[in-house]
C-alpha cells in the first residue's frame, strides 16, 4: 500500500515556513495549493514532493468527478464515494505531512518522487 519515509533533515523552505507546515498547506485547497507551493518552493524536496502529490491526487479527483458528473445516477453514486475517499485521503495526507513524513501513495507518490529528484 502506501510507503512512509522520514523527511530530509533540512527545515529550510523558500516560503519561510517550517517544512512540515508548508507540506500540510500543500493539501489544504487540493491541487490549487499544490501548484502554489510548487511555484513558490525552490529547494526543499519535502515540500515539493507534497506539492506534486497534492496536484496529482486532487487533480485526478477533480477530473474524474467532472467526467462522472455527466452520468446521471451512477455518476452521482460514484462521485459521492470518491468524495468520501478524497476527504479521508485529504485528512491523512495533511496529518502525515505535518508529522514530517513523506507519506507516499502508490501511484501519485511515485510520480511525485520522480518529479522531485
Residue pairs with C-beta under 8 A, 6 or more apart in sequence:
1 106
2 103
2 104
2 105
2 106
2 109
3 103
3 104
3 109
4 96
4 101
4 102
4 103
4 104
5 101
5 102
5 104
6 100
6 101
6 102
7 19
7 20
7 23
7 46
7 100
7 101
7 102
8 45
8 46
10 19
10 44
10 46
11 18
11 19
12 19
12 43
12 44
13 19
13 22
13 41
13 43
13 44
13 47
14 40
14 41
14 42
14 43
14 44
15 22
15 37
15 40
15 41
15 47
17 25
19 44
19 46
19 47
19 100
20 97
20 98
20 99
20 100
21 98
22 37
22 41
22 44
22 47
22 50
23 46
23 47
23 49
23 50
23 97
23 98
23 100
24 50
24 94
24 97
24 98
25 33
25 37
26 33
26 34
26 37
26 47
26 50
26 51
26 53
26 54
26 97
27 33
27 34
27 50
27 54
27 58
27 90
27 93
27 94
27 97
28 94
30 54
30 58
30 59
30 61
30 62
30 90
31 54
31 55
31 57
31 58
31 59
31 62
33 51
33 54
34 50
34 51
34 52
34 53
34 54
34 55
34 58
34 59
35 51
35 55
37 47
37 48
37 50
37 51
37 54
38 48
38 51
38 52
38 55
41 47
41 48
41 51
45 116
46 100
46 102
48 115
48 116
49 102
49 112
49 113
49 116
50 93
50 97
50 102
50 112
52 111
52 112
52 115
52 116
53 93
53 104
53 105
53 108
53 109
53 111
53 112
54 93
56 107
56 108
56 111
56 112
57 86
57 89
57 93
57 105
57 108
58 86
58 90
60 108
61 82
61 86
64 82
65 79
65 82
65 83
68 74
68 75
68 78
68 79
68 82
69 75
69 79
71 78
89 105
92 103
93 103
93 105
96 103
97 103
103 109
104 110
104 112
104 113
